[in-house]
């Protein structure tokens, strides 16, 4: 076998072993496997329009399905520039450094040993490599192994962020094990053969969906959407002109609610399938008409699609101190997305205990949070400053100026005479968008947050962590395609007007591979979410009572 460490050869002629790739990652390289190709994407991190975090979660993993789901054919072709070699056979995933994976350097001595015993090395790599441990392994041994001081080299991970955090109460660890066992019993086994069969059928379904034209945009449907947008915006202006401020605010809020669906479509390149054109559409709708950043959304949303419902990694479920959909948030969990500890402090303890009652009121103010996240993203320059997306930040800053000029100055200040009416208009127009935030959280808050490890296939993970909401076809415009989140997570680039047609095929796929397809009515889905929030609230209450008893008796929690 040619040695990629010692000399340069053609990528197609160079084969990397799993041990060699581990060594490259230990040296800080960002190695991703796509369709058998070994990609070294370090140079692309500052340029990636979807942000660096999404790539980091794929380091050391076979990212074929994630890449194909989220990228156009042109983007996938472009990735070939970063190919440095190939692998042989089936790839066994590592735990990425950002998720706490540890990697051993690949020295000359190791290279010689690998050469002398190639067959035995492939079977002996697993115990000391950061491969997901089996679910039957003792949980305490898993924690010790992740924090051991052996010869492995650790990249920056969430573990390093947690070193200063207080020890987790033992019963939370027990709950974590219970959830993993429950999901393991409910979903297909994680053995390679079965997961490979799921992936093969998932890819076959992808080809069938393409053959039926479901990846092609229905531009007539968008003509109808644009007519609705124009009607709502016109009504907003007419009511505002005649000083009918309340109906004007309602129409503006409905306009924002509806146009957000187009931003979502454009962010996934689901309209023209052209990166710059769809991004331009998304920026116009999000920034110039709505005061939000599609660049922030992409950075956030791409990570969400890759590590869906992961308590440590998915920003779409990291809403501390207001919401906790997993008991793990009760232990001041570290976020690899925000690079900080989500403190379970006194304010969080109060809010979480009543979160099932505060759920709907807090969602009413969700748009204000989107403003804040957009400003942070643009001010700090978190997006790419080079490459094809270099100009997006400046275009969105221009959009912010434009939006707050026409809305902040033109509407709120110039067109509405009194402070009271301005406040009412501001609140009503933003509260009207609450169903959008409800729809987003509805699809994930009640679903599993258990981590089954890196050997779970992409389609199984998406279906395990996402639910669809049943509604009649005539109400699709209200939900904007977000009621088909499970289908959307499997195939993010399918235009939303085609998702209903894809549902039957996805349901057949789920039945064939024996993965439960979560489908709830709107009311039942809300009940599930409120039930999950209430369950975590009760756990928070019990935890506080236990801590009080422990404090009164003078016993430390870690002695239990």
Buried (B, 14 or more C-beta within 10 A) or exposed (E): EBBBBEEEBEBEEBBBBBBBBBBBBBBEBBBBBBBBBBBBBEEBBEBBBBBBBBBBBBBBBBBBBBBBBBBBEEBBEEBEEBBBBBBEEEBBBBBBBBBBBBBBBBEEEBBEBBEEEEEEBBEEBEEBBBBBBEBEEEBEEBEEBBEEEEEBBBBBBBBEBBEEBEEBBBBBBEBBBEBBEEBBEEBBEBEEEBBEBBBEBBBEBBEBBEEEEBBEBBEEBBEEBEEBBEBBBEBBBEBBEEEBBEBBBBBBBBBBBBBBBBBBBBBBBBBBBEBBEBBBBBBBBBBBBBBBBBBBBBBBBBBBBBBBBBBBBBBBBBBBBBBBBBBBBBBBBBBBBEEEBBEBEEEBBEBBBBBBEBBEEBBBBBBEBBBEBBBEBBEEEBBBEEEBBBEBBEBBBEBBEBBBEBBEEEBBEEBBEEEEBBEBBBBBBBBBBBBBBBBBBBBBBBBBBBBBBBBBBBBBBBBBBBBBBEBEEEEBBBBBBBBBBBBBBBBBBBBBBBBBBBBEBBBEBBEEBEBEBBBBEBEEBBEBBBEBBBBBBEBBBEBBEBEEEBEEEEEEBEEE
